[in-house]
Amino acid sequence: MNTTSTHPSPAASSTTGTVYECSECGEQTLQRRGEDCNLFTRRLGAGGHCPHCDELLLVTDLDLPPARSTTESYTDNLTSSPLRAQCTTAAKGRSLKLAPHDALQRQHRQRAKHPAWQQTYRQHRPMLERSIAWLVAGGNRKVRYRGVTKNNAWLHHRTAALNLRRLLNLGLVRHHGAWALT
């Protein structure tokens, strides 16, 4: 269900640049140096001036209502905004569509930037990718049979065979009637 927002929307806040903040005086600006103190600032994220109140806003700080459908649409007629030319050339204004789990996706992307997460990902991804490559090798990208039951049985047999081959390559042997890894 698409709705039209009456509060400053992401489109209305005009993501015209990057918002920076001075660590000394706390001033937020769109410039890399503070206007009053002339010190270098730290990057906060995408944002711009609100056309309704001229306050500097970050896109991530906007209080967006939770999505109630597959996409949520925020539109605003920006005819009075001085930043309209930088936002859009559309007659009806700019619109932004957000998926229902947009906030959750943003959180996961932030977590994925952490070095510990990246190290774990790099550690496990190659083996996972290799396992998938083994599974689909030899023309096995498509299912062979009609019906879920037969394809489910085929998939289980295929993965069991790949696991057995992997264990044999790791040194699985039979000693006195029992299997053991050497």
C-alpha angles and dihedrals in degrees: 000000000000118000135186115233123226095192123072104293129205087261092050093051087062111221090222097149149330121307116224131190129207112233092209105048101014093233115156119216143157090236128087091235127050113258095222104030098030090219124138113265134213122247116252101176144263117335148114146190119312109240090215101051103007090233117147109249136185117222089229091054095059114115099230120181115243114268115256099191142024091291133012117211125208116190133170133179101237098188092128097046118106088209094054093105090058093048105045148335094211116121093225094049131248123313131198124199118205126192118233092255098040094123091050091050090052090052092051092049090052091049090049090060091065113106094228091054091048092050092052091046093051090047096054104027098076093056092045092050090047091051092052090047090053091048095054097037119117099033096308098131091102129050116256103211141050115249135037097257097058093043091048090052091047092050092050092049091047093051091044090053092048091049091049091049090050092050091049090052089050090056107272109168137166116244120181094335095315132097119237139169113237 
